[in-house]
Amino acid sequence: MEVEFNIAGRILGKEGMRIISLAEILASPLVMNGIAGAATCAADLTEDMLAAYCKAISAQNACKVYLWKDREEYGNANVFNGGSDYEVVNEICFLCIYDCGKEVVRETTDHWNDKIDAVL
């Protein structure tokens, strides 16, 4: 079974929207010197680490920040008449939104909902 991660975010500042990349998150001192140790890849980033990063960036820029992590597990599914499809069999979606350092949303679901539509 393969696992794929997608981690990114958006800073909605006064100057406009700016994308936050996984590389930027991993290079952040908040993540590199985290309480649980340094994260070196997407799999290492916990929801708590991402929320702390989102909160700090939001407070630092005095604006709204969205950050999300999508974990997809691929495997065989929908086996009919001897055939199989290799597709997502399990998904875990984490979304946090902070506005000026204050938590607006922090949730983990098994699918994306309408809250993510605002930034995708």
N, C-alpha and C positions, 0 to 999 in steps of 0.2 A: 504494500500500500504506500502510495506517495502522498506527501503533505506539501502543500504550497501556501506560502504566506504573502499577503499584500498589506503593507503598512505605509500609510501616507497621511497627509493632513493639509489643512489650509489655514492661513492666517488672514483674517478679514480686517485689515488695518485701514487707517484713514487714507493711505496712499493707494489702496486697492487690494486685491487678493494676491497672495503669494503662496506658492505650493511648498509644502514641507516634504522633503524626500526621506527615504529610509536612511540613506547615507548621512544626511544632516542629523537625524535623530541619533544614530549610532556614534557620531563624532561629538555629540554634546557632552560637556563635562557632567551634566546631570545623570547621563546614562553611563558614561565611562567610569564614573566614581560612585555608582549606585550602592545602596546599602547591601543589596544581595550580590554585589560583585559586578564586574564589567560585562556588558552585553557585547558580543562580537557579531551576531547575526540576528535575523528576524525572529528565529525560534527562541532566542534568549530573552526577548523583550516581554516582560510580564505586563498585565493590565495596570498594575500599580505603578510601574516605571513609566508607562505611557501617559497615565493620568497625571503623574507628578511633572513630567516634561510639559504636557499640555498646559497645566496650571501655571507653571513658571513662565512659559513663553507668553501666555495670555496676560499675566500680570506685568511682565517686562514691556510688552508692547501696548498695554492698556486697550486691548481689543478682544474680539471674539476669535477663538481658535478651535478648530475641529481636528480631531485625530482619530484614526480608525485602524483596526487590525482585522484582517479577514484570514481565517485558517480553514483551508479546504482539504479534505481527505479524499483522495481518488481511489476507486476500487471497482470491481466488477459489480454491475447492477443490472436489473431488468433482463434476466436471462430467460429467453423464450426460444423454444424449438432448437436448443443446442447452441445458440449464439449468445454473445454477451456484449454488453456495452461497458466501456471503461469511462466512468463519469464520477462526479462529486457524489459521495455517499454520506458525507457528514460535513457540516459547515458550522463554524463558530465565528460570530461577528461581534466585535467590540467597538463601541463608539463612545467618545467622551467629547464634551463641548464645555469650554470654559469661557467666561466673559469677564475681562479685567481681573482675572485670578479667582473668580467665583464659579463654582460648579453649576452648570446648567443642566447637563445630562451626563450620566455615566451608566451604560447598560451593556449587557452581554445577551445576545439572542442567537437563534439558530437560522436567522435570515436577515437580510437588510430590510429596513422599514422606511417610511417616508421621511424620517429625520435626516437620513444621509442624502436624500435628493437635493437638499439645499446647496450642497457643495460638489456633487459629482457631475 
